[in-house]
Structures are given as structure tokens and as C-alpha cells.
């Protein structure tokens, strides 16, 4: 290799080792469960903030819709920072309009584990699915825009990527992971994940949006309801972070694109105001 080139795999391996050290240090040395959870979430948030384009905001947040409905608190949200005009912060909690959301992730120390939810214990993968569901279930609007002087009608809603991020995997068989992921259907379904010391993964689904459905909200809900699990693809353990990052970037830039424009009147009506749409 010449002096004017670099081994990309070695470069990413170095970043991988740095991330592993951070996660392991927090996991092994912080004893309080709540504090440990916050520390792991912050490592993921700061890592993605460092490498994702500035057009994306990345934070822990609660998602809101124009009817005032709220999602669960989401460990890591990737949202539009360029065209979404209002993101509220109150008492340290971010509130992001549903139209601005690109992706939501649940962060856990291990892919295997359980948590108490609604009076029963459920595994971490199901818990992640419920968190994703709480966001995708919210109403999203889509409005006209002026593009280069021309009126463009409301565009279809973008898909919301849903996933899970962990440090390790204690499942002994990949078949068990796949079984849990297959159980996540409709708007609970998981698209991808990263287990730093095991590998990243993404799930291929069968199904397409029905262009004949004109209502944007109905169209995206129909897509999630009818898509079916095809297969899961895993990366190597040594490239878990870079493959996750590249797959996420591919989804965001070439499969999702830019979020639809917000219908401001849908929000204004709920504060007793009618917006003038012309000037």
C-alpha cells in the first residue's frame, strides 16, 4: 500500500475498538440501572452525532402529533434538523413533531433480557417493538409546498426506521433472535439493529406501498400492516459498527429521503388559530 492511501478496514476497526471500550466501561462500572441506561444511550447518541450529516438531529426524545398525542420516551431519535421548524425542550426533555422523525432506536446493554411493561415481563426485542409502535402510531400530516416557484401537492409520508442497539448478545442461537424479530409485525416491526460485540443486522421485508391509496397516513399504515418478513442479514462481529452506520446511511439517504412538509394548520387548529396560507 502506498503512502498516499489508507486501509479503510483498519480505520473503521480503530473506531470500533474505541466504541467498545466506551460501552464496556459504562456497562461494567456503573451500577445504578437508570444511570447505566442513560450512559449507554449517551454513548450511542454522541457517536452518531459525530459521524452523521448535520441535517439530522440525534437525541433522546418524546414524539408528539398534531392532536397532542405522545409516544413513549425514545432512547435515540434521528430527526429532521433542516426543515422541521419546532422542536420543544422542556425540563430537559425534547418534544419532536411526528412529521420530523426519520428513525427511532431502543438502547439496551444486551440483546437478550426482559423488562416489566404493563404488568408483565417482555423481552427486550418486543419492548423495542412497542416503543417503535408508539411513534409509528402517531398521526403525521403532509402539506403542499412551493418548489422552484411551482405548487407541489402533499407527498407520501416517509417510512420511520425502527431498531435496537446493544453492546452484547447473550442469545446462544441466531434462530432465537430471528423468532423474536418475526414476532414484531405491523407498526411494531424492526428494520435493523447493531450489537457491537456480535454484529449488525437488517431485515428484508416483502411488500410495497400502494400508490392508489391517496391519503398519506392511510397509505403508510397499510404498508406496515401488509409487509411480511423475508430474511435477516448479519454482519461480521468485527465490522458491526461500520456496517450498521453504512446501512443506516443508505436507508436515510436513498430509501427514506426527506420528510414531508408539515401541515401547520393541523397544529394551529389545536391552539385555536387559523393560519393564512397565502401572501
N, C-alpha and C positions, 0 to 999 in steps of 0.2 A: 504494500500500500504506500502511495507517495505521501510526501509531507503536506501536500495540499488537499488531502482527503481525510475523512474521519470514519471510523467504524460506527455506523448508526446503532447497531445492536448493542455495542459496548456502551454507547452514550445512554441509551434507554435502560440498560441494566444498572447503570450507576444511579439513575433516578429511582428505579425500582427499589434498590437497596436502601436508599435514603428514606423512602416512604415506609418500608418495612420496619426500619429502626424506630421511626416516629410512632407508628401504630403499636408496635410491641412494647415500647417504653410506657406508653399510656395505658395499655391493657394490663401490663404486669405490675405497675407501680401505683396506680390509682385504685383505691379500694372501694370508695363510695360509688354505688351503681349509677346514680344520676350524674355525678361528676365525670365518671368514666365515659358514660354515653356522650355527654357534651364534648369531652375532649376528642373522642373518635370522630364525631361529626365535624368538629372544627378542623381536624387534620384533612379530611376529605374536601371540605369547603375551600380551605386555603390552597390546597393542591390544585383544584380545578380553577380557582380564581387566577392562579399564577400562569396557567397554560391556555385557558380558553380565551377566545377573542373578546374584546371589550364590549361587544354588542350584547353579551349575555351577563345578566346579574346572577349571582350564586349565593344563596343564603338559606338559613332555616326560616320557615315562614308558615303562615296560615293563609289559605286562599279564600277569597270572597267572590260572590257573584252579584249581579245587579239586583237580585231580590233580597240581598242581605244574608244569604246562606253562607255557612263557613265549612271549610274542610277540617279534618284533624290537623294537628300541628305536624308539619312535614320536616323531616331531618335535613333534607337538601333539595332545594328547588332551583332549577335553571329557568330563568325568566327573561323576557324581553326588556332590555335596558335602553333601547333606542327609540321605540315607538310607543311603549306603554307609558302614559303620561302621569299616572299617580300610583305610587307605592307608599302606603302609610306605615309609619313606625310609631308605636305607642307602647310605653313602658318596656322598650327593648324588643318588642315583638313586631315583625314585619307582616303587613297585610297586603297581599298582591292580588289584583283583579284576575279572575279566571282566564280572561282572554289573553293575558300576557304570559301564560305558562307554557314552557317547552317540555320540561321533564321534571319528574319527581322521584326521589330515591329514599328508601329506608336504610338507615345505617345501623348495623349490629356488629358485635365483636366476632360472632361465629355464625355460619350459615345454618348450623343445627342449633336448636334451642327453642324455648317456648316462653310465652308471656301471657299474663292474665288479661283477658279482654272480654268485657260484657259478661262477667261471671263465670267464664270458662277459660281453660288453658288452650292456646292455639300455637302452632309452630310459627317460627319467625317468617317463613315464606308466606304463609297465609296472612300473617299480621301485615306484611308489606303489601299484599294484595288489597287488604281492606283500606290501608292508607291511600293507595293509588285510587281505589274506588271512590273515596271521599272527595277526591279532586275531580276525577272524570265525571262524577255525577252532577257537578255544579253546572248551572246554565252558562253558556257562552254566547255572546252576540257577534254579529258580523255586519258591518255597515258599508255604505258607498264610500268611495274615495275619489279624489281628483288626481289623476296620474298624467303628467305632462299635458295638462290642460283638458283632458278628457275624463268624463264621468265613467267610473268603473263600478259595476254593481257588486253587491256583497259576495265575497268569495267563500269557498268552502272552509270549514274550520280545520285547523291542523290537528294531527294526532298528538296526543300527550304521551311521551315516552315514560314508562314506568319501570323501576328496577330496584335492586337491593345491592348494598355494598357492605362487605365484611372483611375481616382480617384473615380468618381461617375457616376451614370446613372440617367438621367432625363427622360428617356422614361417611360411612365406610364404602358405600356403593353409589355410583352415579345414577343408577336406576332409581334410587330413593329420591334423589334430587329431582329427577325428571317426573316422578309420580306426583310430587308436591306441586311442581310447576304446572303440570297438566290440569291439576285441580283448580287452578286460577283461571276462570273463564269470564267472558263478557268484560265489563269495565274493571274487573279485578286482575285481568291478565297482565303478566310481567313480560317485558320485552328483552331485558338484558340485566347483567349483573357483573360484579367483579369481586372475587375472593383473592386477596393479594397473594396468599401463600398456597393457592390451589390453581387458579386460572380464572380468566374472564369467560363469559358465555353470552350468547344471544340466541333468541328463539325465533325461528321462521314460522310464520303463520300463513295459512291459506285463506284467501278472501280479499275482496276489493270493495271500494266504496261504490255505491250505486248512484251513478250520475243522474238518474231520473228522479231521485229524491231531491227536491229543491230546497226544502227547509234545512239550513246548515246544521242546526242542533240535532234534528231527527236523523240526518244523513250520517253524522259521525257516530251516533249511538247505535244505529243499525249496523255499521261496520264492526264495532266491537262485539255486538251481540252475535254476529254470524261468522266471525273469523274462527278458524279452528287450528289447533296445534299441529304443526308438521314435523319439525325436528329441532333439536338443540345442538349448537356447535360450541365446543370448548377450545380455549387457547392452551398453550403450554403454561406451566406454572411460572417459568422464568420470564414470560412476557405478558403477565396478567395485566399490568397497568397500561402498557403501551397499546395492547390490543383493545382494551376497554376504551381508552382515550380515542383511538382511531375509529372504532366502531361508533362510539357516541358522536364524534365529529361528523362522520358520514351520515348518520341519521339526521342530525340537526341541519346540516348544510344542504344535503341533497335529497332527503326523504321528507323532511318537515318543511324547511324553508323559513319564511317569515310569517309570524302570526297575523291573523285577520285584524282589520281595523275595529276598534271598539265602537259600539253604538252608544254614544254618550247620553242620548235621551233616555235609554233604559235605566241608567243610573240616576239621571236628573229627576225623572218622574218620582223616584223614591225619596227625594228630598223636597218634593212639591214644586218643581220648576220645569218649565218647558223651554228647551233650547231652540233658538232661531238657527235654522240650518242654511240660511243664505246670507249673503253680504252684498 
